C-alpha cells in the first residue's frame, strides 16, 4: 500500500523513457497504458483511503539529511480530489493523442508523460522542495508541448507562457527559501511549517504572502496576470489545451490553499483578495463575449471559473475549501471536454473562427451533445459536479464576504450566455451548414464520454470524494 504514491509518479516517468525506444504507434499505446495504470492506482489509493483514512497513504525517503530534505509524498484532504482529477484528465487526453498529432509521437508522449508525473507530484508532495521540483517539471514540459506541437503562432505563445511561468517560479522559490530559513529547525516539510507558522515574524509573513499570492495569481490566472492564457490555449495542440486548462491552472488554486495554511497573516487580507478575484471573474466573463475564436472564448471562461474558485479559497472555511476543491475538479473535467470539442472542430473544419462554422449537429451530433453537457457543467447545472462546487463556494463566500462574495455570479451568468450563444450559432444553427473536411474518429467520442461520465458521477454522488477527503 505504501508504494502506491511513488508508483503514481514513477509509472509515467518509466513510460516516458520507454516511449523513446519504440516506434510511433507503440509510443501512443505506451502513453495510453501508462495513464490507465495511473488511473487504476488512483482508484486503489481512493479505496485504501476510504478504508484506512488519508493518513495511511504516505511515503518518505531521506534525500539530503544535512539540509533536512526528503523525498516525501502524502495524499491529504487538499490533494486527494485534485489527484483524482489529474489522473482522469490525463487519461482522457491520452485517448485522443494519436488522433490530433500527425508528427512523430515519441517526443510528444515523452513530454506528455513527464507532465503527468510532474502534475501528480505537485499534488502529492508533502514538502516544498519536492513541490517546487515537480512544479518546474510540469511547466517546462508544457512549454515544449506548445512550442513543438502548437499552431502557427506557437513560438510566441510558448515564449509568453514560459516568461510568465518563470516569473511565477522565481517568486515561489524566494518564498520557499524564506519559509525554510525562518523555521527552526530548518525544514521544507509542509506540515511542520504549518505548525510553527505563527512564530514567523509578521514582516516575513507579509513578504512571503505577497510573493506566493502573485506567484499563484499568475498560474490561476487572475487579472492582470492573465494575458498569457488565451494565447497559450489558442496555439496549443488540443491535448495540450486539455491538460493546461484541466490540470495546470489548478496549481494556482492548490497553491492558494497552501498559502493560507503556511502564512496565517494572509487570513487578515482575505476580503481584499476576494475583491480582486471577484473582479477578475467578472472582467474575464465580459471579455469572453468579445471573442471570435472559440478556443480564446473558452480560455476566458476558465479565468472566470478560476476566479470563482479563488473567492471560495479566500473564504477560508470548510465550505469554501471543499467548494473550491470540488469546483476545480468540475472545471478540470468540463473545460477539458470543451477544449476537446473545440480542437476537434478545428481538426475537421480547419478553423477556430466562430462565424465560419454552422450546423455541427447535422454532421456530428455526438460532438454537439458533448459540448452542451460540458457547458452545463461549467455553469453549474444540477446533476453535474459544477453544481456541487458552485453551491459550496457561494455559500462560503456569502457567509464570509456578504454581497461581495456573490459578485462572481455575474461572471458565471455571462460565460453561460457566451457558451449557449456558441451552441446556438455553431452547433444547432442549420440555416447554413458548413461541410467538414474530415470525419471524427471514435477516440474523440470515447474521451468525451469518459469526461462526461466522470462529471455526472461526481455531480450525483459527491460524497464519494468529499467523504474520503474528510471535508
Beta strands, then each sheet from edge to edge (+ up, - down):
strand 1: 58-64
strand 2: 69-74
sheet 1: 1+ 2-
end
